[in-house]
C-alpha cells in the first residue's frame, strides 16, 4: 500500500490582533484572518519519471493516426483507417466501434471520457461523428467542411476544429453548429484549449494566436515567424507550449501568462504535436520517425523514456501526466504508467477547508486522522467534485476543532 503523499496538520491557535502569516511547505506566505491555522506538509519520495517502460497493447496493427485519453487515463480512444477503437481499461483490451469504414483522422474526448468525437478527412460527406456514451452509439453531425483534427475542452461542449487549411472552426454546443474563428488565413496545424475552453491557442505557418475568451477575440503573438508543429495548454490555460522550426533550429516556446509573453528553450529534435499534464509540468511529444520525448520540468530538459524509433503519429496523457498512450502508423498502440505523486492542495474558504488534487491516473482516497498513528486513519466519505477549470478533484470540509491530519492514500 502506497501511503501518504502529502499531509497537512491543522490546529486552533491563539488569535492575534495583527495580520497572521504562516509559511506553507513551499515557503509561500498564506495570509490567515479571523482564525489561526498551523499547517505543515510532508512528501514521500515517489518516482515521477515519465514513461520508463512501454507496453504494446492488444490493439490491432493499423494505420493509427490519433489517440486521446480521459483525465484519469483509463478511457482511451484511437482513430485509424478504417475504424475507431476504444478502451476502458487503459489499453488492456480494445473494442471496435460500429462506425462506417472511413479514413478517420482525429479523435477527442471529454475529461470524463463520456463524450467522444471522431473526424474524417476529405472526400467524405459525413465528416464528423460524436458519442455521448463513450462510443456505444454514435451520431453523424454536419460540419461546414472537412475537419481532420479536433480538440475538446473538459466538458466536451466546446470544440476547436482544424481544417489543415486557412480556417479554424469553433463549436460551443458539442459540434451541433460551427463558426469560423476570426483569424487570418493560414496553414493552421494544431490548436489547444484550457480545460474550461476559455484559453485557446492555434499554430501554423506564421505567428501564434491565442484567445482568453473562448475564441471570441484573438491576439497575434509575434514571437518568431516559424513553422509551428504543435501546441498544448495546461488545464488552467496559464501555461502554453508550442513546438517550432525556425531557421532550421528546433525549439520549444513557452508562455506562463496565457500567451501574452513567450520564452524559448532548445528542443532535443524537431518535435511534433505536444501534450501537457494538467499542471503544465509534464510534457510529451515525438519526432518524425524517431523516438518519443518527455519532460518533467515544463520543457527545460527532455528524455526519451526508453521509447523506440517508430513512425509515431500521436500521444495522449492523463491529467497527472503519469499515464501515457502513443500510437504509430503501421504499428500498434503503446501505453506506459509511471508512479503518480498527487499533490494535496489546501485553501481556507470561510470556515471550511478546501482540499484538492489533480485527477489521478491510479486510485487515491482522501483520509483523515486526529494524529499520525497508523491505525487512526479513516477515509473521508465526501464525494470529490471535479473542477472543470483545472481538472482537480475537490472536497470541502469544516475546520476541525483540534488537530486534523489529511493524506492521499493508494490501496
KEPA-584614 format. One record per residue (C-alpha): residue number from 1; residue in three letters; z negated, x negated, y negated. Coordinates in steps of 0.1 Angstrom, whole numbers. Layout:
[NUM; ALA; [Z; X; Y]] ...
//
This chain:
[1; UNK; [0; 0; 0]] [2; UNK; [10; -14; -33]] [3; UNK; [-19; -10; -57]] [4; UNK; [-23; -8; -94]] [5; UNK; [5; -19; -116]] [6; UNK; [-14; -13; -148]] [7; UNK; [-48; 0; -156]] [8; UNK; [-63; 15; -187]] [9; UNK; [-100; 20; -193]] [10; UNK; [-115; 44; -218]] [11; UNK; [-150; 50; -230]] [12; UNK; [-166; 65; -261]] [13; UNK; [-178; 40; -286]] [14; UNK; [-197; 44; -318]] [15; UNK; [-177; 59; -346]] [16; UNK; [-174; 37; -377]] [17; UNK; [-165; 46; -413]] [18; UNK; [-138; 20; -418]] [19; UNK; [-105; 23; -400]] [20; UNK; [-109; 10; -365]] [21; UNK; [-82; -10; -348]] [22; UNK; [-81; -21; -312]] [23; UNK; [-58; -46; -295]] [24; UNK; [-36; -34; -268]] [25; UNK; [-28; -57; -238]] [26; UNK; [4; -69; -255]] [27; UNK; [-16; -77; -287]] [28; UNK; [-2; -49; -308]] [29; UNK; [-26; -30; -331]] [30; UNK; [-35; 5; -322]] [31; UNK; [-50; 25; -351]] [32; UNK; [-77; 49; -340]] [33; UNK; [-92; 76; -362]] [34; UNK; [-118; 102; -356]] [35; UNK; [-128; 88; -322]] [36; UNK; [-130; 53; -309]] [37; UNK; [-114; 42; -276]] [38; UNK; [-118; 10; -257]] [39; UNK; [-86; 1; -239]] [40; UNK; [-76; -27; -217]] [41; UNK; [-49; -33; -191]] [42; UNK; [-43; -54; -161]] [43; UNK; [-10; -62; -145]] [44; UNK; [-3; -74; -110]] [45; UNK; [24; -100; -103]] [46; UNK; [52; -78; -89]] [47; UNK; [87; -91; -81]] [48; UNK; [111; -78; -108]] [49; UNK; [141; -99; -98]] [50; UNK; [172; -77; -96]] [51; UNK; [193; -73; -66]] [52; UNK; [185; -102; -43]] [53; UNK; [197; -85; -11]] [54; UNK; [227; -63; -9]] [55; UNK; [233; -38; 19]] [56; UNK; [267; -23; 29]] [57; UNK; [261; 14; 32]] [58; UNK; [277; 38; 56]] [59; UNK; [303; 49; 31]] [60; UNK; [338; 45; 44]] [61; UNK; [361; 18; 32]] [62; UNK; [382; 33; 4]] [63; UNK; [397; 25; -29]] [64; UNK; [364; 31; -47]] [65; UNK; [367; 32; -85]] [66; UNK; [334; 48; -98]] [67; UNK; [298; 52; -88]] [68; UNK; [269; 70; -106]] [69; UNK; [232; 74; -100]] [70; UNK; [205; 98; -108]] [71; UNK; [175; 84; -127]] [72; UNK; [155; 77; -95]] [73; UNK; [184; 60; -78]] [74; UNK; [182; 82; -47]] [75; UNK; [211; 105; -55]] [76; UNK; [244; 87; -57]] [77; UNK; [280; 99; -62]] [78; UNK; [312; 79; -59]] [79; UNK; [348; 85; -66]] [80; UNK; [378; 72; -47]] [81; UNK; [412; 81; -35]] [82; UNK; [412; 107; -20]] [83; UNK; [377; 121; -24]] [84; UNK; [343; 124; -39]] [85; UNK; [313; 113; -18]] [86; UNK; [276; 120; -24]] [87; UNK; [244; 106; -10]] [88; UNK; [208; 120; -14]] [89; UNK; [191; 91; 3]] [90; UNK; [201; 60; -18]] [91; UNK; [233; 55; 2]] [92; UNK; [219; 56; 37]] [93; UNK; [242; 85; 45]] [94; UNK; [272; 100; 27]] [95; UNK; [288; 134; 26]] [96; UNK; [325; 140; 17]] [97; UNK; [327; 168; -8]] [98; UNK; [351; 197; -3]] [99; UNK; [375; 189; -31]] [100; UNK; [413; 187; -34]] [101; UNK; [430; 154; -24]] [102; UNK; [434; 137; -57]] [103; UNK; [434; 103; -73]] [104; UNK; [398; 106; -85]] [105; UNK; [390; 81; -113]] [106; UNK; [355; 88; -126]] [107; UNK; [322; 104; -117]] [108; UNK; [290; 110; -137]] [109; UNK; [256; 126; -131]] [110; UNK; [227; 141; -150]] [111; UNK; [193; 124; -148]] [112; UNK; [180; 146; -120]] [113; UNK; [213; 145; -101]] [114; UNK; [217; 182; -102]] [115; UNK; [249; 182; -123]] [116; UNK; [278; 161; -113]] [117; UNK; [312; 156; -130]] [118; UNK; [343; 142; -114]] [119; UNK; [375; 133; -132]] [120; UNK; [411; 128; -122]] [121; UNK; [437; 105; -137]] [122; UNK; [471; 116; -150]] [123; UNK; [497; 136; -131]] [124; UNK; [474; 165; -122]] [125; UNK; [469; 200; -136]] [126; UNK; [432; 200; -128]] [127; UNK; [417; 170; -145]] [128; UNK; [380; 178; -143]] [129; UNK; [356; 193; -118]] [130; UNK; [318; 200; -122]] [131; UNK; [290; 209; -99]] [132; UNK; [255; 223; -107]] [133; UNK; [241; 217; -72]] [134; UNK; [248; 181; -65]] [135; UNK; [282; 186; -51]] [136; UNK; [275; 215; -28]] [137; UNK; [300; 236; -47]] [138; UNK; [325; 226; -74]] [139; UNK; [343; 243; -103]] [140; UNK; [376; 233; -118]] [141; UNK; [374; 231; -156]] [142; UNK; [402; 229; -181]] [143; UNK; [404; 198; -202]] [144; UNK; [429; 193; -231]] [145; UNK; [442; 162; -215]] [146; UNK; [436; 138; -187]] [147; UNK; [401; 123; -189]] [148; UNK; [400; 94; -164]] [149; UNK; [364; 84; -171]] [150; UNK; [333; 103; -182]] [151; UNK; [297; 97; -194]] [152; UNK; [269; 122; -193]] [153; UNK; [236; 125; -212]] [154; UNK; [205; 131; -192]] [155; UNK; [207; 168; -194]] [156; UNK; [243; 170; -180]] [157; UNK; [252; 191; -210]] [158; UNK; [265; 165; -235]] [159; UNK; [295; 146; -222]] [160; UNK; [319; 119; -235]] [161; UNK; [354; 117; -220]] [162; UNK; [376; 87; -222]] [163; UNK; [414; 91; -220]] [164; UNK; [422; 54; -218]] [165; UNK; [443; 61; -248]] [166; UNK; [440; 69; -285]] [167; UNK; [413; 96; -284]] [168; UNK; [377; 102; -273]] [169; UNK; [366; 137; -263]] [170; UNK; [332; 152; -266]] [171; UNK; [317; 183; -250]] [172; UNK; [283; 199; -258]] [173; UNK; [285; 226; -231]] [174; UNK; [289; 206; -198]] [175; UNK; [326; 205; -201]] [176; UNK; [334; 241; -208]] [177; UNK; [351; 231; -241]] [178; UNK; [360; 198; -257]] [179; UNK; [366; 185; -292]] [180; UNK; [383; 153; -303]] [181; UNK; [359; 128; -318]] [182; UNK; [365; 119; -354]] [183; UNK; [376; 84; -346]] [184; UNK; [407; 63; -354]] [185; UNK; [434; 60; -327]] [186; UNK; [426; 30; -305]] [187; UNK; [429; 19; -269]] [188; UNK; [394; 32; -260]] [189; UNK; [380; 16; -229]] [190; UNK; [345; 29; -225]] [191; UNK; [316; 49; -240]] [192; UNK; [278; 50; -238]] [193; UNK; [252; 76; -246]] [194; UNK; [214; 76; -251]] [195; UNK; [195; 99; -227]] [196; UNK; [195; 128; -251]] [197; UNK; [231; 122; -262]] [198; UNK; [221; 116; -298]] [199; UNK; [232; 80; -300]] [200; UNK; [268; 72; -288]] [201; UNK; [289; 41; -288]] [202; UNK; [326; 36; -279]] [203; UNK; [345; 4; -275]] [204; UNK; [382; -5; -272]] [205; UNK; [406; -29; -288]] [206; UNK; [391; -33; -323]] [207; UNK; [356; -27; -337]] [208; UNK; [327; -10; -321]] [209; UNK; [320; 25; -333]] [210; UNK; [286; 42; -330]] [211; UNK; [270; 75; -339]] [212; UNK; [234; 87; -343]] [213; UNK; [242; 124; -344]] [214; UNK; [258; 131; -311]] [215; UNK; [293; 121; -323]] [216; UNK; [295; 143; -354]] [217; UNK; [300; 112; -376]] [218; UNK; [307; 76; -367]] [219; UNK; [303; 42; -383]] [220; UNK; [325; 12; -377]] [221; UNK; [306; -19; -367]] [222; UNK; [329; -47; -378]] [223; UNK; [312; -73; -356]] [224; UNK; [344; -91; -345]] [225; UNK; [379; -79; -337]] [226; UNK; [378; -82; -300]] [227; UNK; [389; -66; -267]] [228; UNK; [358; -48; -256]] [229; UNK; [354; -41; -219]] [230; UNK; [322; -21; -216]] [231; UNK; [292; -7; -235]] [232; UNK; [258; 6; -224]] [233; UNK; [227; 22; -241]] [234; UNK; [190; 21; -235]] [235; UNK; [176; 56; -229]] [236; UNK; [163; 59; -264]] [237; UNK; [195; 46; -279]] [238; UNK; [179; 18; -298]] [239; UNK; [195; -9; -277]] [240; UNK; [233; -10; -273]] [241; UNK; [251; -37; -253]] [242; UNK; [288; -44; -254]] [243; UNK; [309; -69; -234]] [244; UNK; [339; -85; -251]] [245; UNK; [365; -112; -250]] [246; UNK; [372; -128; -284]] [247; UNK; [394; -158; -289]] [248; UNK; [393; -164; -252]] [249; UNK; [355; -166; -251]] [250; UNK; [334; -141; -231]] [251; UNK; [304; -127; -249]] [252; UNK; [277; -100; -249]] [253; UNK; [269; -83; -281]] [254; UNK; [235; -66; -286]] [255; UNK; [222; -41; -312]] [256; UNK; [185; -32; -314]] [257; UNK; [189; -6; -341]] [258; UNK; [214; 19; -326]] [259; UNK; [244; 0; -337]] [260; UNK; [236; -9; -373]] [261; UNK; [234; -46; -367]] [262; UNK; [246; -69; -339]] [263; UNK; [240; -103; -325]] [264; UNK; [258; -122; -297]] [265; UNK; [249; -141; -266]] [266; UNK; [271; -162; -243]] [267; UNK; [282; -143; -212]] [268; UNK; [285; -160; -178]] [269; UNK; [320; -147; -174]] [270; UNK; [344; -120; -187]] [271; UNK; [320; -91; -179]] [272; UNK; [335; -57; -174]] [273; UNK; [316; -24; -177]] [274; UNK; [279; -27; -181]] [275; UNK; [249; -6; -172]] [276; UNK; [213; -7; -186]] [277; UNK; [179; 3; -174]] [278; UNK; [161; 29; -195]] [279; UNK; [142; 3; -215]] [280; UNK; [172; -19; -221]] [281; UNK; [157; -50; -204]] [282; UNK; [177; -49; -171]] [283; UNK; [215; -51; -172]] [284; UNK; [241; -52; -145]] [285; UNK; [279; -59; -148]] [286; UNK; [306; -77; -129]] [287; UNK; [336; -100; -135]] [288; UNK; [370; -92; -122]] [289; UNK; [375; -105; -86]] [290; UNK; [342; -123; -89]] [291; UNK; [305; -116; -85]] [292; UNK; [281; -90; -98]] [293; UNK; [259; -103; -126]] [294; UNK; [224; -93; -135]] [295; UNK; [199; -98; -164]] [296; UNK; [162; -90; -166]] [297; UNK; [159; -101; -203]] [298; UNK; [184; -79; -221]] [299; UNK; [212; -103; -215]] [300; UNK; [197; -136; -227]] [301; UNK; [201; -150; -192]] [302; UNK; [221; -140; -161]] [303; UNK; [222; -144; -124]] [304; UNK; [245; -133; -96]] [305; UNK; [217; -119; -74]] [306; UNK; [233; -132; -42]] [307; UNK; [263; -109; -46]] [308; UNK; [296; -118; -30]] [309; UNK; [330; -121; -46]] [310; UNK; [349; -88; -44]] [311; UNK; [371; -65; -64]] [312; UNK; [342; -47; -79]] [313; UNK; [350; -16; -99]] [314; UNK; [317; 0; -108]] [315; UNK; [279; -5; -108]] [316; UNK; [252; 21; -113]] [317; UNK; [214; 16; -119]] [318; UNK; [183; 37; -116]] [319; UNK; [163; 43; -148]] [320; UNK; [139; 15; -139]] [321; UNK; [168; -8; -130]] [322; UNK; [152; -16; -96]] [323; UNK; [177; 3; -75]] [324; UNK; [214; -5; -79]] [325; UNK; [247; 6; -63]] [326; UNK; [281; -11; -66]] [327; UNK; [315; -2; -52]] [328; UNK; [346; -23; -46]] [329; UNK; [382; -14; -45]] [330; UNK; [395; -16; -9]] [331; UNK; [359; -21; 3]] [332; UNK; [327; -2; 5]] [333; UNK; [296; 8; -14]] [334; UNK; [267; -16; -16]] [335; UNK; [231; -9; -26]] [336; UNK; [202; -32; -35]] [337; UNK; [165; -25; -41]] [338; UNK; [140; -48; -59]] [339; UNK; [103; -41; -63]] [340; UNK; [98; -18; -92]] [341; UNK; [70; -26; -117]] [342; UNK; [65; 5; -138]] [343; UNK; [45; 1; -170]] [344; UNK; [19; 27; -177]] [345; UNK; [22; 36; -214]] [346; UNK; [-6; 52; -233]] [347; UNK; [-8; 72; -265]] [348; UNK; [-35; 93; -281]] [349; UNK; [-24; 128; -291]] [350; UNK; [-52; 146; -308]] [351; UNK; [-80; 150; -282]] [352; UNK; [-56; 142; -253]] [353; UNK; [-43; 111; -237]] [354; UNK; [-5; 109; -232]] [355; UNK; [3; 87; -202]] [356; UNK; [39; 79; -194]] [357; UNK; [61; 57; -173]] [358; UNK; [99; 53; -167]] [359; UNK; [112; 74; -138]] [360; UNK; [106; 50; -108]] [361; UNK; [130; 43; -80]] [362; UNK; [102; 45; -54]] [363; UNK; [73; 69; -51]] [364; UNK; [44; 63; -75]] [365; UNK; [15; 86; -83]] [366; UNK; [-9; 86; -112]] [367; UNK; [-45; 80; -102]] [368; UNK; [-78; 82; -120]] [369; UNK; [-113; 67; -114]] [370; UNK; [-146; 65; -132]] [371; UNK; [-150; 29; -121]] [372; UNK; [-129; 2; -103]] [373; UNK; [-143; 9; -68]] [374; UNK; [-115; 12; -43]] [375; UNK; [-130; 44; -28]] [376; UNK; [-132; 63; -60]] [377; UNK; [-95; 67; -69]] [378; UNK; [-82; 102; -69]] [379; UNK; [-46; 114; -75]] [380; UNK; [-40; 133; -108]] [381; UNK; [-26; 166; -98]] [382; UNK; [-9; 174; -132]] [383; UNK; [28; 175; -125]] [384; UNK; [46; 149; -147]] [385; UNK; [72; 163; -171]] [386; UNK; [105; 145; -176]] [387; UNK; [111; 134; -212]] [388; UNK; [149; 136; -217]] [389; UNK; [148; 113; -247]] [390; UNK; [136; 82; -229]] [391; UNK; [137; 91; -191]] [392; UNK; [99; 88; -189]] [393; UNK; [76; 109; -168]] [394; UNK; [47; 122; -189]] [395; UNK; [12; 135; -182]] [396; UNK; [-12; 148; -208]] [397; UNK; [-49; 146; -200]] [398; UNK; [-81; 154; -220]] [399; UNK; [-101; 123; -231]] [400; UNK; [-128; 117; -205]] [401; UNK; [-164; 118; -215]] [402; UNK; [-173; 83; -203]] [403; UNK; [-153; 56; -187]] [404; UNK; [-119; 65; -171]] [405; UNK; [-95; 42; -154]] [406; UNK; [-59; 50; -147]] [407; UNK; [-33; 34; -125]] [408; UNK; [1; 40; -108]] [409; UNK; [-2; 36; -71]] [410; UNK; [26; 35; -45]] [411; UNK; [17; 47; -10]] 
//
